[in-house]
Amino acid sequence: MSSESGQEASKKGPQQPQSSAAHTNNANASAASSSSSSSDAEQELNEALESGFRPLTRMERRQLWLREYGEQDVALQMWIQLVEQHDLEIEMMLQMHGLLIFGVMVSTAHYAQFYIDLNEETHREHDPDTADALRKYYTALVPPPDQPEYGPEGLPVVYHYIHMRDVTILSGGHKFKVPYWRGKASRVDAFVVGATVGD
């Protein structure tokens, strides 16, 4: 009986260390896997923090909109909206930091099309990659035709830029003429609808 117990013990004896070793190996593998996934998560978090990217909350979007809208002339925004939504052309004079800018206000689509055509003529034959890149850039400027009056956050859309054609710029007695012009709406100090540059 004791010899049988000894034999059973001798049989079980070698198995116990193997089981313990296997358990240790499994624990180590699990710890390594956990450590690896933890380190991956930390790395992703650090990259996110370094990039500074985080979706804005509704309140943050509203605060940004209020600050941005506070810099706009509501009447000028109305004219820009009419031009963009109804494809109008309106003669106008803008005063910006001492400059007087005369021209015809046009939609972003007209402004973009002028430069798309110009770049096609200039670059398409000799540098098609540049022509493609410029076409993509100017096409992206154009707001969608079905753009709603209110944005996704439930606030009115703010138009950031004014586009004009047949432009004359007066600065300190000097006169400059350019075919098309683009300027920030928030930088306009004053405007006059229907004004034309004198001879």
PyMOL commands that set and color helices and strands:
alter all, ss='L'
color gray80, all
select helices_A, chain A and resi 2-51+58-70+74-86+108-123+128-141+185-187
alter helices_A, ss='H'
color red, helices_A
select strands_A, chain A and resi 90-96+99-106+161-171+174-184+190-193
alter strands_A, ss='S'
color yellow, strands_A
deselect
rebuild
show_as cartoon
